[in-house]
Amino acid sequence: MSTIQYTEKERNTRVRKNQFAAGKGGMAGYAKKSQPAKRMNDYLDLNDDALVRYPNPSIGVVVPTLMNPFFPKMLSGIAETARIQGYYTEVFNAAQDGGDWTNLAARFAQGRQQGLILAAPKVTEKIVRLLAETEPMPYVLTDQADDVPGALRVAVDDTTGGGLVVDHLVGLGHQRFAIVCPPQLPFNMAARYRGYLDALGRHGIPRNAVTYVSAPLTREAGQAAAARIVKLPGITAIITINDDLAIGVLKGLHELGKRIPHDYSVVGYDNTDLSNYVTPELTTVNQPVMDLGHAVADCLLAKIERREPAVPATLPVELVVRASSGRAKLA
């Protein structure tokens, strides 16, 4: 079995060359020293000419971040399907780009990628427009990608998922809610939010019984949001737009001496691996993340090979009830 080995200087050079912008992180998945080449197929970065060249084509995936555990799992599904069909996967981390869209598009147009999966907000339209001006290639939208009229998208049924959260909490007797999410929602999270509001209306919950708490999509922001929520009168249920926020809220509430779910019920969204390892274990909505990765890769590869993509209907979700949600306490 062949291996790729780098000196310390070579590895440092690769990291610098592959950074998506100034700062740490860069693109995901540079080769580790002595890692077998055949094990690097999932996240092989081919942008460095010093690398051993492989004959296989690649597909590019643009994600908003690699810090949220949702995206590595989705990438695993994409890479699994791509590898079976003879393609490598290259990952582009939009959070590290810094707005240099021209450079980004130029890298896509180098001919190494045969197509793109776009899963990041705020960059989708720019990338599509710049690609059209350079060298057009097939692309598919998914997850947080902005809406592009007429573009092929593989999506999860987030509107139904939002409704499941509210149905569960109302069924436990909750009547006053805090919803924690950022002020600007990407495509998929906007669908979740609509699901929350539609279900609240269906249950006759008035709008003034719901308080919106603004927070970016991080655990630290969720932790800070908890301090604001405990000052709100009457709130018994906290809905967060993703699991990272929910985990932060749980930590913040614990630090403030609150008991979950006695004082507050907390429900997240995504069913990331961490949701089952916090205390109490997190009630959340499970997305079929690996299936999403498989489906979007299948659609892109069909477009690359000029076959008709078998676009699935919105993928189903399910509520996973754990210990962080319980009956509303009596007033």
Beta strands, then each sheet from edge to edge (+ up, - down):
strand 1: 3-4
strand 2: 35-36
strand 3: 58-63
strand 4: 88-93
strand 5: 113-118
strand 6: 139-142
strand 7: 153-154
strand 8: 177-181
strand 9: 210-214
strand 10: 237-240
strand 11: 265-267
strand 12: 284-286
strand 13: 318-320
sheet 1: 1+ 2-
sheet 2: 4+ 3+ 5+ 6+ 7+
sheet 3: 9+ 8+ 10+ 11+
sheet 4: 12+ 13-
end
